[in-house]
Amino acid sequence: MASVGLLYYAFTWESYDNYVIFAMFNLIWATVILEVWKRYSATLTYRWGSLLMKRQFEEPRPGFHGVLGTNPVTGKKEPTYSSLKRRLRTYLISVPFVCLSLTWPFM
């Protein structure tokens, strides 16, 4: 990519078509490089056996301090949030805020 950029810098053309071509080349090059890097990273992760290592060391929800309950899907202990508190938060904070936001431009 740098060599193509140097060529465009060295030979300054007055036509905007060449800049559009360079921009398209740059877009395609960046997309291909990112996809190749993602595939290579997944290959190394699989080869080194570190695919599930991140999940072993992270907390279920960092910064949340609640009552520990059993997750029905995984069977692990993790902090839970009561459904009553969740519904109260939705009905007393979220719904009025959305209604106010929808009516405010018409006031």
SVG drawing of the C-alpha trace seen along z (x, -y; Angstrom):
<svg xmlns="http://www.w3.org/2000/svg" viewBox="-46 -24 54 50">
<polyline fill="none" stroke="black" stroke-width="0.4" points="0.0,0.0 2.8,-2.4 4.5,-1.8 1.2,-2.6 0.8,-5.7 4.3,-6.9 3.6,-6.5 0.5,-8.6 2.5,-11.2 5.4,-11.2 3.3,-11.5 0.7,-14.1 -2.1,-13.9 -4.7,-16.6 -7.4,-14.1 -9.7,-13.3 -10.4,-9.9 -7.0,-8.7 -7.8,-9.8 -11.0,-7.9 -9.2,-4.8 -6.7,-5.2 -9.4,-5.5 -11.2,-2.4 -7.9,-0.5 -7.3,-1.7 -10.7,-0.6 -10.4,2.9 -6.8,3.3 -7.9,2.3 -10.8,4.7 -8.8,7.6 -6.0,7.0 -8.4,6.9 -10.1,10.1 -6.8,11.9 -5.6,10.7 -8.8,12.0 -8.5,15.4 -4.8,15.6 -5.6,14.6 -8.3,17.3 -5.9,19.9 -3.3,19.1 -5.9,19.1 -7.0,22.5 -3.5,23.8 -2.3,22.5 -5.4,23.9 -6.3,20.5 -9.8,20.3 -11.6,20.5 -8.9,19.1 -10.5,15.6 -13.7,16.9 -11.9,18.7 -10.4,15.5 -13.1,12.9 -15.7,12.2 -19.3,12.8 -20.2,9.1 -17.5,6.9 -18.6,4.0 -22.0,5.5 -22.5,6.5 -25.6,8.5 -27.0,11.7 -25.4,14.9 -27.8,17.2 -27.4,20.2 -27.5,19.6 -30.1,22.0 -28.1,22.3 -24.5,22.8 -25.2,24.0 -22.5,21.5 -23.0,19.1 -23.2,15.5 -24.7,12.3 -28.5,12.0 -30.7,9.0 -34.3,9.4 -37.0,9.1 -39.1,6.8 -36.3,4.2 -35.8,4.6 -39.5,4.0 -39.6,1.0 -36.6,-0.5 -38.3,0.0 -41.7,-1.4 -40.5,-4.3 -37.4,-5.5 -37.3,-4.2 -40.9,-4.6 -41.4,-8.1 -38.1,-9.2 -39.0,-7.8 -42.5,-9.4 -40.9,-12.8 -38.4,-12.5 -41.1,-11.8 -43.3,-14.7 -40.6,-17.3 -40.1,-18.3 -43.8,-19.1 -43.9,-21.4"/>
</svg>
